[in-house]
């Protein structure tokens, strides 16, 4: 090298000048590469430094901020590492995100990850710890401050200073996984529905007997009549459920655990209520088929029948239980609206004249009006939910409801353990208002293992 430089340059000064020029060019090239990397941080999803520490926690807001370039890869190490782990795990089973490399995978529920090999089992435990690592940093006062200044992400933008619009809110939970928050809001889960992991191929089948064999009395030397059991299956295929959230970019830049909890909760709540409603009354097709729409669910007509609606009477409780098959030793829950349950609990017999409603309580003998109604009917718990329709029709009435009784572990809910996450700051509204639109897509389906495990009493007067 020394001989080459000596041959090319005549003096020491020329050699020094040449080396300085080369060093400056190398520095400029390095800076240019660094700036190019900062322009597009979404690919190739790389970072440096230690990752995989459960105590570091996981942040949905950090994942969104990174995909848009608001934070660098060194500030979202756990989120990037988790994306890689989830992508590799599901890719091994043939799952591909809708938008390929542009989709960022976030954990929906560690319990629903495929755990068919040690890699999946280890990842499930790691993610469960990461998703709850920031619970101790949750500040109820700060969350309350954010709640009073932010509004439902489903329909309005969430910011840190907006005081213009009103809204109602539910109390914020401790930070946890999306599905853990979601499960507490669903009527079906409260009633005891069984949840399973939806395989990465998006489809699972449960074979079942739809008709049994038949036994016959047979005489000596006579042939036994042949009988063939009939079979079928419960086929669950992934249905796409999307959530669109609008955020002011300040939350992505300056997110705290309280803001994180607010965003997670709202995303989970919106998806939970939509999925739960479809499980009750969904029409099928692109959405789930609801339990009340199955033709082979057991039907019961209330004892008191009216032209414009029927009245649920005390004898209907035992009558509905009697219609369950012998295989159902005991139902797990009643499902109805709060207003209907209140009307049932407050219904009283006549004392002096017909219909005066001054006698004993019909559904709870011996209960005084000063005591709160117990949340059960003859020992089976009652799940009250406004998800149950109040718009059923009969005659001229359009405000009727229904009651469901069943063995809800026979209702199977299959979910995929990841949510496909896509963030965008493009578009007129987002650009002008300095906002980010977050879109989450989850895959879910549900159906009854045995429709006969459920009894429906429809067209009921609420008052």
Beta strands, then each sheet from edge to edge (+ up, - down):
strand 1: 104-107
strand 2: 194-197
strand 3: 203-211
strand 4: 230-237
strand 5: 239-248
strand 6: 298-300
strand 7: 333-336
strand 8: 376-377
strand 9: 380-384
strand 10: 392-394
strand 11: 397-406
strand 12: 411-415
strand 13: 418-424
strand 14: 435-448
strand 15: 454-460
sheet 1: 1+ 13- 14+ 5-
sheet 2: 1+ 13- 14+ 12- 2-
sheet 3: 3+ 4-
sheet 4: 6+ 15+ 11- 7+ 9+ 8-
sheet 5: 6+ 15+ 11- 10+
end
